[in-house]
Amino acid sequence: MSAVVRLERPDDRRASLRVEKAAFSRLDEAAIVGRVRDEPGSFALVAIEDDEVVGHVQMSRAWIGSQPLLALGPIAVLPDRQGRGIGSALVREALQEARRRDEVGVMLLGSPDYYPRFGFRPGATWGLRNPFTGVQESGFVVEERDFMLVPLTEPEPPLSGEVRWHPAFGPAVEAPGEPR
């Protein structure tokens, strides 16, 4: 049975946090979800299999200069369901929902080997720099190439300026990578 991806409902919230905690074996991602989920512009999707939430992706408000757009992440899939296309389905549907909401684009920190298949390109393509590049407090290194963007419309004027994530992402961002 393949997963059904849909918008997160209030009764999914506890299970969504459970998925984030299980996938990452720490509380950081679940804490970010808890801080951004009710903010203006934020929304989440869940993947359902056998009436169980098995995947979750959070979208939150971000900015490039004064232009609002969305940030994708955290994204997680239960460990025993990984490698079955659930993460890909969550990304594709999150981008579709962003288009339905007339968003300008979506940015993320993630694996440059994984996300280009969805249309993401390095932020440097537009002359944008990631404020989280470098060694994080945890010792993890975020590379500039991990910062990617997929435009959904042609903004006027073109995207430029300081890249800002929601404050919930704090002064450090943990390991970018493929969705878990």
N, C-alpha and C positions, 0 to 999 in steps of 0.2 A: 504494500500500500504506500503510495507517495503522500508526502505531506501537503496539507492545504495551508496556504499562507493568507492571512487576513490581518486587518487592523486589530491591535490589541484592545481588549475590552477591560473595564474595571475588574471583572472577576478573573482575569488572566494575570493580574499584576504580581501576585505572590509567586505564581509558577514561573513567571518571567525572571524574577530575581533568583529563583532556585536554579534556573538554567544558567544564568550568568555566573553564579557562584560555583556550580559544578564544572563548568567549562574552563574556568580560570583558576580554580582552587585557591582563590583569595577573594577579598571583599571589595577591592578597588572598583571594578567595573559595575558591580551592583550598586555601590555608593554613588557613582556617577549617574546611573539610571535613576536612582531615587531623587537626586537633586535636579535633573533636567526634565523629567517626564511630565510635569505639570506646567512647565514654562511656555510662554507664547511661542508658537511655531513648532513646538516639539510634537512628535507622534512616534508610535512604535508599531511594529508588526510582529506577529507570532507565527510559528509553524506548528501545525497540529497534526499529530498522528494518533490514531486510536483514542481520540478524545483527550489527549495529553499534549501540553505545551512542550515541544522538544527543541524549539529554536526561538530566538528573539533578536530583533535588531532595533536599536534606538536611534532616532533622528532628532537632532536638536539645532537650535538657531546658532549660526555663526555669522561672521562678517568678513568681507574683504573691503577695506576702506569703509565707506558708509553703506555699501551694498549688502543687504541681508541675503544669506543663502543657508543651506543646511550642512551639518556635519553628520556623517554616517558613523555610528559606533557609540557604545560597544555593540558587537554582534557576537552571538554565541549559539552553539548547538550542543545538546547533551553529548557527553563523550561517547556513549554507546551508539549514537546516531550519526556521528561524524563520518565524512567521506562518502556520503550518499546523495550529495547535491542539495541538501537543505540550506546550507549557507548561501549557495549560488541563487537558489530560489528566493531567499530573503533579500539579497542585494537587488536582484532584478525587480522584485515587487516594490521595494523601497524606492527605487528610481522611478518606477511607474507612478507611485503615489505622489512623489515630489513633483512630477510633471502635471498630474491632475490638480495639484495645488498651485500651479504656475510659479514654481520656484525657479530661480535663475540657474542654480547649479548645486552640486553636492561635493563636499570635500571630505577627505579622510586621511588618516595615517594608517598605512597598511603595506602589505607585500607588493612590491613592484612586479613580482612574478605572477601574482594572482589577479589583482584588480584591473589591469588593462583590458581584460576580456569583456568588461562591462562598460568600456569607454573611458575609464579614468586615465589621465595623463599627468605627468609630473607638473607640479605647480610652477616650476621654473619655465615651463612652456609659455606662461603668461608673465614671466618676470616676477613671480610671487615667491616669497621666502617663508618658510615655516618657523614660527617663533620657538618651537620645541626642539629644533635641531641641536644635537650635541649630547653630552653625557647628562643623564638624568640623576636625580637624588638617589635613586635605587642602584645606580651604576650602569643601567641599560643605556645604550647609545641609539639615539634616533637619528637616522641619516636624512639628508635633504630629499633624497629620492623616494622616501617613504611618504612624503606629503604629495597627495594627488588630488585632482579635481576633474569632474566631468561637468561641462556646461550643458544646461538643458534648454537655454534660450540664448539669444544674442543680447546681452545687457547693453544699455546705452547710458552712460559711456561704458567702454569695455572695463572689465574687472582690473582694478589696480589699487594699491594701497596696502596698509597693514592688515595682516591675516590675524583674525581674533576668533578663538574658540569660546564657547560658553565658559564662564568662570568656574563651573563645576569640574572642568578638566584640570584645574589647578596649575601649579608651576611645573608639574612634571606629567608626562604622558608615558604610560607603560608600553611594553613591547608591541610594536605594530606587527601585523602578520595576517595570515589567512584567518577567516572566521573559524572559531572553534565550535 
